[in-house]
Structures are given as C-alpha cells and as structure tokens.
Amino acid sequence: RCVESSSWSPAHGNTIPPTSLPPSHPLRTLRSPLCISRGKKMAAASSSLLSPTLSHSLNKPRRFSPSGLSLSFSVPRSLSLQSYHRSNSVTCCSLNGGDNTSQDIPIENRYPAFPTVMDINQIREILPHRFPFLLVDRVIEYNPGVSAVAIKNVTINDNFFPGHFPERPIMPGVLMVEAMAQVGGLVMLQPEVGGSRENFFFAGIDKVRFRKPVIAGDTLVMRMTLVKLQKRFGIAKMEGKAYVGGEVVCEGEFLMATGSG
C-alpha cells in the first residue's frame, strides 16, 4: 500500500519541500517521502537512490550456506568419525579374540604348576619334624643362607580341622607361624650355611599379623628371608610372609637360634 501526496506539508516531517529541490535531484522523482511499499515497488524506488554496485548486491538474493555456521576441523568430520568407529571395532575384535583363545585352553592346562626345587623326601632329610607336625610339602625357590619359598597344601584331612573348628574349619594361626618357621629352618639348616639341626631352635616371634583366614583347599605359599645373622651369638633374624592366591594372610619377624658360637 502506498499513500501518495502531490503537495508538501510540514506534517510530513520533511524540513525541505520537494519543490524547492533542483530538478535533477533524485528526491523529486518520488511522489511522496512517506510512501510505504512492499516487495518489488520498494526495491525499485530505493534502487534509484543507491549506487549501481550496491543496488546490484541488494537486488541479488543472499544465499547462506550451512558451511558458514559449522565448525572447522583439521580433517573432514566424516573421515574423523569413520576412523573413530573403526578403532572401536578393532579393539572389540582384539578383545573377543583374546577371550576365545583363553576359552579354547582347558582350565587344567591354563595355570602352570609350581616348580619343584626340593620335594618332600629332601625336606625330611633336613627338618627333624614328622607327622603330624611337618607343615612343608614342597620348596619352589631356594637360595642357601638367603631365602626360601615353600608351599603347604591345606586339606580337610589335616588333623587340626576336627577341633578348629567343627562347623568352620580354619587353619590355626600358630600353625601358620610354625610352618613359616620350618621354612626358615630350610634356609639355615644347610651345609653351605653351617647350621645343625641338633642345635637349631625357634627363639621368638615379633610383629606377627594374621590378615585373612586360611581354610581347607587353600595353598599356603610361604617366603622366608634372612635379614641379619649374628654368628657370635648364634642368632638369626628373618622376615616371613605367607600368601594365599597372591594375598598376604600372615606376616611377621622370626628369631632363630643356630647354636653356633
């Protein structure tokens, strides 16, 4: 809609009447300064007041590309997403492949057995203990005069389980300490060390802690290490730890009397 006026009036809001302008002035071409138009009429009227370059840019419709509003990536986004999903699929395949390989191996062949450095017959030649108080079944690591690692297979047939306890069989803590002391005897009662089982005694314990109960079916793995040896007084100080399934169940310090002086 356009409101036309052929005469000038101060109510129009113009300070200079159109008739006072030079004949070549662009404003004289307008029928009214208050012409309100839409669409092509307004565009045609306004284009006469603008430079050709600016008018051409306004008449030409603008096109907004989505790329102007998107984020920039160092690599194409599609390529980045494809490589990400590909890495996940490779990881899943490798994990599934590992599981399949472990499942193909029978469980009886999946876990290697402990090595045997010293069997029960060799242990009986060194230690004076006999049934029911021999609490070491096998030595799996041995350094004469330094350290030893041995195992005790705890079974329900052990003679202490009927009384400790009838409803809940647990290996007594004092017997765990005794078993560890016997492993310490294997370290010291060797010809290389010069120990003698006739003069070797369990002298004392200190800082003993019981971390977890040991029950029937467990394999008690005991490590004893020589910390200090006083040959003049015939005293050996050792540190010991016992494990079940890789977890510490008992630990402490031990004093041994070698009987040499």
C-alpha positions in Angstrom: 0.0 0.0 0.0 1.3 3.5 -0.9 -0.1 6.8 0.4 0.5 9.3 -2.3 0.7 13.1 -1.9 1.2 15.7 -4.6 1.7 18.6 -2.2 4.2 19.2 0.5 3.1 19.7 4.1 5.1 20.2 7.3 3.2 17.3 8.8 5.1 15.0 6.5 8.2 15.6 8.7 10.4 16.9 5.9 12.4 20.0 6.5 12.8 20.8 2.8 9.8 20.7 0.4 10.3 18.6 -2.7 9.5 21.6 -5.0 12.5 23.5 -3.6 14.9 20.9 -4.7 16.7 21.2 -8.0 15.0 19.4 -10.9 17.9 16.9 -11.2 17.7 15.9 -7.5 16.6 12.2 -7.0 14.1 13.1 -4.4 11.9 14.9 -6.9 11.3 11.6 -8.6 9.4 10.3 -5.6 5.7 11.0 -5.4 5.8 11.1 -1.6 8.5 10.8 1.1 6.1 8.7 3.2 5.5 6.0 0.6 5.3 2.7 2.4 5.6 -0.2 0.0 6.3 -3.8 -0.1 8.0 -6.2 -2.5 9.3 -5.1 -5.8 7.9 -1.4 -5.7 10.0 -0.6 -2.6 13.1 -2.3 -4.1 12.7 -0.3 -7.3 12.3 3.0 -5.6 15.2 2.5 -3.3 17.5 1.3 -6.0 17.3 4.7 -7.7 19.0 6.3 -4.7 21.9 3.8 -4.4 25.0 3.3 -6.4 24.8 0.7 -9.2 27.2 -1.7 -7.3 25.3 -1.6 -4.0 22.0 -1.8 -5.8 23.1 -4.8 -7.7 24.2 -6.5 -4.4 20.8 -5.8 -2.8 18.7 -7.0 -5.7 20.6 -10.2 -5.8 19.2 -12.6 -3.2 21.5 -13.7 -0.5 22.3 -17.4 0.0 23.5 -18.6 3.4 25.5 -21.8 3.1 25.5 -24.2 6.1 29.3 -24.3 6.0 29.4 -20.7 7.3 27.8 -21.8 10.5 29.6 -25.1 11.0 32.8 -25.8 13.0 36.1 -26.2 11.2 38.0 -29.4 11.6 41.6 -30.2 10.8 40.3 -33.3 9.0 36.9 -33.8 7.4 34.3 -34.6 10.0 33.1 -37.7 8.2 36.6 -39.0 7.9 37.2 -38.4 11.6 34.0 -40.2 12.7 34.8 -43.1 10.4 38.3 -43.6 11.8 36.9 -43.4 15.4 34.3 -46.2 14.8 37.0 -48.2 13.0 39.3 -48.1 16.0 36.5 -49.3 18.3 35.7 -52.2 16.1 39.3 -53.2 16.0 39.5 -53.1 19.8 36.4 -55.2 20.2 37.8 -57.7 17.8 41.1 -58.0 19.7 39.3 -58.4 23.0 37.0 -61.1 21.6 39.9 -62.8 20.1 41.8 -62.9 23.4 38.7 -64.3 25.2 38.2 -67.0 22.6 41.9 -68.0 22.8 41.7 -68.4 26.6 38.4 -70.3 26.5 39.9 -72.7 24.0 42.5 -73.8 26.6 41.2 -76.3 29.1 41.3 -74.9 32.6 43.5 -77.7 33.9 46.2 -76.5 31.4 45.6 -72.8 31.7 47.6 -72.3 35.0 51.1 -73.7 35.3 52.0 -75.7 38.4 54.6 -74.6 40.9 58.1 -75.8 40.1 59.8 -78.4 42.4 63.2 -77.4 43.8 63.0 -79.6 46.8 60.5 -82.4 47.2 59.1 -83.9 50.5 61.8 -86.5 50.7 64.6 -83.9 50.6 62.7 -81.8 53.1 62.5 -84.8 55.5 66.3 -85.1 55.3 66.8 -81.6 56.5 64.0 -81.0 59.0 63.5 -83.2 62.1 59.7 -82.8 62.1 57.4 -85.7 61.3 53.7 -86.3 61.0 51.5 -84.6 62.2 53.8 -81.6 62.6 55.7 -81.5 59.3 54.0 -78.5 57.7 56.0 -78.0 54.5 55.2 -80.0 51.4 57.4 -78.6 48.7 60.1 -75.9 48.1 59.6 -73.9 44.9 62.5 -71.4 45.3 65.7 -71.7 47.3 68.8 -69.6 47.9 71.0 -71.3 50.6 71.5 -68.9 53.6 69.4 -66.2 52.0 65.8 -67.1 51.3 63.4 -69.9 50.5 59.8 -70.2 49.2 57.8 -73.2 50.1 54.1 -74.4 50.0 51.8 -76.1 52.3 48.7 -77.7 50.8 45.9 -77.3 53.3 43.3 -80.1 53.2 40.3 -81.1 55.2 42.2 -84.2 56.2 44.7 -82.2 58.3 44.4 -83.3 61.9 43.7 -79.9 63.4 40.5 -79.2 61.4 38.2 -81.5 63.5 38.7 -79.3 66.5 39.4 -75.9 64.8 36.5 -75.6 64.1 34.0 -78.4 63.7 31.5 -76.1 61.8 34.0 -73.8 60.2 37.4 -75.4 59.5 40.2 -72.7 59.8 43.9 -73.3 60.0 45.2 -72.1 63.4 47.4 -69.0 63.2 50.0 -70.6 65.5 50.4 -73.4 62.9 50.9 -70.9 60.1 53.7 -69.4 62.2 55.1 -72.8 62.8 55.0 -73.7 59.1 56.9 -70.4 58.3 59.5 -71.2 60.9 60.1 -74.6 59.3 60.7 -72.8 56.0 63.2 -70.6 57.9 64.9 -73.8 59.1 65.3 -74.9 55.5 67.2 -71.7 54.8 69.6 -72.1 57.8 70.0 -75.8 58.1 72.1 -76.3 55.0 75.7 -77.4 54.8 76.5 -74.2 52.9 75.4 -72.2 55.9 76.9 -74.4 58.5 73.7 -74.9 60.5 73.0 -78.0 62.5 69.5 -79.3 63.3 70.6 -80.6 66.6 71.4 -77.1 67.8 68.7 -75.1 65.8 65.7 -73.7 67.7 62.8 -71.4 67.2 63.7 -68.5 69.5 60.9 -65.9 69.1 58.5 -64.0 67.0 57.6 -60.3 66.7 55.1 -58.1 64.8 53.0 -61.1 63.7 49.8 -60.2 62.0 47.1 -62.5 60.6 45.4 -60.8 57.7 42.9 -63.4 56.4 41.8 -66.9 57.4 43.2 -70.0 55.7 40.7 -72.7 55.0 40.7 -76.2 53.6 41.6 -76.2 49.9 44.0 -73.3 50.1 47.6 -73.4 49.0 49.7 -71.6 51.6 52.8 -70.1 49.9 55.5 -69.0 52.4 58.5 -66.9 51.9 61.3 -66.6 54.5 64.2 -64.2 54.1 67.3 -63.8 56.2 67.7 -60.2 57.4 70.5 -60.4 60.0 72.9 -63.1 61.2 75.0 -62.8 64.3 77.3 -65.8 64.3 79.0 -64.7 67.5 75.7 -65.1 69.4 74.2 -67.7 67.2 71.1 -65.6 66.4 69.4 -65.2 63.0 66.7 -62.7 62.3 64.3 -63.5 59.5 61.2 -61.9 57.9 58.4 -64.0 56.7 55.2 -63.6 54.7 52.5 -66.2 53.8 50.2 -65.9 50.8 47.0 -67.4 49.5 46.1 -66.5 46.0 48.6 -63.7 45.9 47.2 -62.0 49.1 49.1 -61.8 52.3 47.4 -63.9 55.1 50.2 -63.8 57.7 53.5 -61.9 58.2 56.0 -61.3 61.0 59.6 -61.3 62.2 61.3 -64.5 63.4 64.3 -65.2 65.6 66.3 -68.4 65.2 68.9 -69.8 67.5 71.6 -71.5 65.4 73.5 -72.9 68.4 76.9 -71.9 67.0 79.2 -69.5 68.8 
